Amino acid sequence: MGNRGELILVAALLLGQLIFLAAQIQDPDNQDTLLDRAAIGLTTPVASGIDGAVRAGEGVLLGLRDRASLKRENEALHAQIELLQKRTAEHQDALVELSRLQESLGYQPPLEQEVRVARVVFANHRALLRRLVVRLLDEGDTEFAKRSPGSAVVTEDGLVGRVITWLPPNARVQLVTDRSSSVGVMVARTRRQGLLRGAGDALLLDYLPMQADVREGDRIVTAGIDGVYPRGVTVGTVISVRAGPELFHEVVVAPAVDFGRLDQVFLLGNEAPPQELMDGELEITQGPGSTASTTDREGGAGQ
Amino acid sequence: MKLLRFALAVVLAYGAHMLLVRLFPSTGSVINFPTIVLVLFARKSSVLGAALFGGSLGWANDALAGSLYGLHGIAGTLAGAVCARAAQQVSFRQPALLTTMFAVAVVFQEVVVASLMRLLFPDPPAPDPMWALLSAVSTALVGGVFVLGLRRVETRWRRYRRVRRPKIRFQGRRA
């Protein structure tokens, strides 16, 4: 093939990719695509294999280097286990007492949340879109993905993000710092709600009116109003508050989680409310034998 | 055979990337291993072949990072084609030239990605010139050391094969 023919083919290759790229930008909300699933299916096994080898190597090196300190740590952990066992026994007594009180008051506690542990398989912290690939430790658990399609992802430090594509046991996670991420949050001190959106490395708290009380150092937690994230998970800390150009504050929040150090994460099961309810189309029962949809009611109110 | 070596090199490059990110989370991704693979393969390929190598490396990056498919693909395709074209004009036998090529390829890809984002997004994130410079220098250094090491191994292997005595036996006697 001549130089000219080669150049034409390269140009066609570039043009094809550019058109494909532009088509993806046209439809930014469609994150769970067939292509994305195929990409996870093809790349994650390789990435997972490499990750496993890296971990094994790390484990051997760590074992050789820290043998003495591991022995000491083991002894300290044994002592801690004994202490925790004592505390657990105390807590069990308290739980029995609590359930007795709940019964006498007729209180219904919220359902326990399902939790799964996953390992971070691939991360690129300089990428345009802040995303991770994780793999469930229990690889046979495919039912969890069906039950929790948009599972919230957390660590002991706070909120990491949410699953946007499942290919069990692998999942692609959108970090809260991703530019297309938004989380319903509140200021823990005042319970004032706002919308937190990703801005690359930091987070911006939107729709917090000027009269709202927010200060540097305030802890921001999830409000549980978006149907994705449970209430009360720490998201970050306010690092700067300025007067915005309109009637809202300009609040910058530092994430609670150091995304560069993520190794294991927890995936929370989410019993999201029915989509029809979120869209305002669920039929509601008004009384025995009579039903009306919320959209009907809106129509009726207008008449 | 070349494709197989390329696939192996891609796996090794991403393995090295993952190892470094695990050891140094915030600075580990400063060395762009895929670009080292790209330059090494592109300099001995045709323009089209190098563009395909670059494109597949970019797509691997997009697929792993969950990025927009084609963003790094386009950058890789262009970088591969330019590398191959440059290698047809200038000989990259000298390590200094090859090292420079690693650095140029990193910066070139960063510029292409930044330009594409400016072109396609209404509010693109600002590029980080310091990071690009640091990445170019560190990738060039690592690539240069790797090429020198590889050449030394090749030279020794050739010397060993030259001085090795042939062990041909004729009817039980050594020739």
HADDOCK unambig.tbl for C-alpha pairs under 7 A between the chains (distance, minus, plus):
assign (segid A and resid 6 and name CA) (segid B and resid 47 and name CA) 6.71 0.50 0.50
assign (segid A and resid 6 and name CA) (segid B and resid 48 and name CA) 5.55 0.50 0.50
assign (segid A and resid 10 and name CA) (segid B and resid 48 and name CA) 6.03 0.50 0.50
assign (segid A and resid 10 and name CA) (segid B and resid 51 and name CA) 6.66 0.50 0.50
assign (segid A and resid 14 and name CA) (segid B and resid 74 and name CA) 5.97 0.50 0.50
assign (segid A and resid 17 and name CA) (segid B and resid 70 and name CA) 5.39 0.50 0.50
assign (segid A and resid 17 and name CA) (segid B and resid 74 and name CA) 6.47 0.50 0.50
assign (segid A and resid 18 and name CA) (segid B and resid 70 and name CA) 6.95 0.50 0.50
assign (segid A and resid 21 and name CA) (segid B and resid 68 and name CA) 6.71 0.50 0.50
assign (segid A and resid 21 and name CA) (segid B and resid 69 and name CA) 6.26 0.50 0.50
assign (segid A and resid 21 and name CA) (segid B and resid 70 and name CA) 5.64 0.50 0.50
assign (segid A and resid 21 and name CA) (segid B and resid 71 and name CA) 6.78 0.50 0.50
assign (segid A and resid 39 and name CA) (segid B and resid 63 and name CA) 5.20 0.50 0.50
assign (segid A and resid 40 and name CA) (segid B and resid 63 and name CA) 6.95 0.50 0.50
assign (segid A and resid 43 and name CA) (segid B and resid 63 and name CA) 6.97 0.50 0.50
assign (segid A and resid 43 and name CA) (segid B and resid 64 and name CA) 6.35 0.50 0.50
assign (segid A and resid 50 and name CA) (segid B and resid 15 and name CA) 5.63 0.50 0.50
assign (segid A and resid 54 and name CA) (segid B and resid 19 and name CA) 6.15 0.50 0.50
assign (segid A and resid 122 and name CA) (segid B and resid 64 and name CA) 6.92 0.50 0.50
assign (segid A and resid 123 and name CA) (segid B and resid 65 and name CA) 6.57 0.50 0.50
assign (segid A and resid 124 and name CA) (segid B and resid 65 and name CA) 5.97 0.50 0.50
assign (segid A and resid 127 and name CA) (segid B and resid 65 and name CA) 6.71 0.50 0.50
assign (segid A and resid 128 and name CA) (segid B and resid 67 and name CA) 6.67 0.50 0.50
assign (segid A and resid 129 and name CA) (segid B and resid 66 and name CA) 6.98 0.50 0.50
assign (segid A and resid 129 and name CA) (segid B and resid 67 and name CA) 5.52 0.50 0.50
assign (segid A and resid 131 and name CA) (segid B and resid 65 and name CA) 6.25 0.50 0.50
assign (segid A and resid 131 and name CA) (segid B and resid 66 and name CA) 6.09 0.50 0.50
assign (segid A and resid 132 and name CA) (segid B and resid 65 and name CA) 6.73 0.50 0.50
assign (segid A and resid 260 and name CA) (segid B and resid 25 and name CA) 4.80 0.50 0.50
assign (segid A and resid 260 and name CA) (segid B and resid 26 and name CA) 5.75 0.50 0.50
assign (segid A and resid 261 and name CA) (segid B and resid 25 and name CA) 6.03 0.50 0.50
